[in-house]
């Protein structure tokens, strides 16, 4: 099965950046420790837009994504994020070409 990815844009509530970022650092620690099928989980601030955060997520396959969604750290993030997030936009991605770290390429 092919890799599966997400591109997520969060628009944060005014003044919520520090708390959201702390929640993300906690969540990504769990992802690094417990999710071998999560190949890339990259969180970014947006230059010139202090209330925007962009995530690029790449999973080995859809099963790895579903496993990510079941993890306690992910479920905690999903339950808590509404305190900090005003708007969420999600694009589901089906990679077909590009340059990836060697362990991601198939």
C-alpha positions in Angstrom: 0.0 0.0 0.0 1.3 3.5 -0.8 2.2 6.2 1.6 -0.5 8.5 2.9 -0.2 12.1 4.0 -1.9 15.1 5.4 -1.4 18.8 5.1 -3.1 20.6 8.0 -3.4 24.3 8.6 -4.5 25.5 12.1 -5.6 29.1 12.7 -5.1 29.7 16.4 -7.0 31.9 18.7 -5.2 35.2 19.5 -2.7 34.6 22.2 -2.9 30.8 22.1 0.3 30.1 20.3 2.5 29.2 23.3 -0.1 26.8 24.8 -0.8 25.2 21.5 2.9 24.7 20.8 3.4 23.2 24.2 0.6 20.7 23.5 2.2 19.9 20.2 5.6 19.3 21.8 4.0 16.8 24.2 2.1 15.1 21.3 5.1 14.8 19.1 7.1 13.2 21.9 4.5 10.4 21.9 4.6 10.2 18.1 8.4 9.8 18.1 8.3 7.1 20.9 5.3 5.0 19.8 4.6 5.4 16.1 7.0 3.7 13.7 4.5 4.0 10.9 4.5 7.8 11.2 7.3 8.6 8.9 7.2 12.4 9.0 5.3 14.6 11.4 6.5 18.2 10.8 5.0 21.2 12.6 5.8 24.7 11.3 5.1 28.3 12.3 4.2 30.5 9.4 6.5 33.5 8.9 4.5 36.7 9.2 1.4 34.9 10.5 1.8 34.3 14.2 -1.6 32.6 14.6 -1.0 30.0 11.8 0.6 26.6 12.2 1.2 24.1 9.3 1.7 20.4 9.7 3.0 18.0 7.1 2.3 14.4 8.1 3.4 11.3 6.1 2.4 7.8 7.1 3.7 4.4 5.8 0.1 3.7 4.7 -3.5 4.4 5.8 -3.3 1.7 8.5 -0.4 3.6 10.1 -2.5 6.8 10.0 -5.4 4.9 11.7 -3.0 3.6 14.3 -1.8 7.2 14.9 -5.4 8.3 15.4 -5.9 5.6 18.1 -2.9 6.6 20.2 -3.5 8.1 23.6 -1.3 11.1 22.9 -3.1 11.8 19.6 -6.5 11.5 21.3 -5.4 13.9 24.0 -4.3 16.4 21.4 -7.6 16.1 19.5 -9.6 16.6 22.8 -7.5 19.6 23.9 -6.9 21.5 20.6 -10.3 23.3 20.5 -9.1 25.4 23.5 -6.5 26.9 21.2 -7.7 26.5 17.6 -10.2 28.8 15.8 -10.1 27.0 12.4 -8.7 23.7 11.0 -8.2 22.9 7.3 -7.1 19.4 6.3 -6.0 18.1 2.9 -5.5 14.3 2.6 -2.6 13.6 0.3 -1.6 10.7 -1.9 2.1 11.2 -2.7 3.1 10.3 -6.2 6.5 12.0 -6.8 9.1 14.0 -4.9 12.2 13.7 -2.8 11.9 12.0 0.6 14.3 10.7 3.2 15.7 7.3 2.0 13.7 5.4 4.6 10.4 6.9 3.3 10.9 6.1 -0.4 9.3 3.0 -1.8 
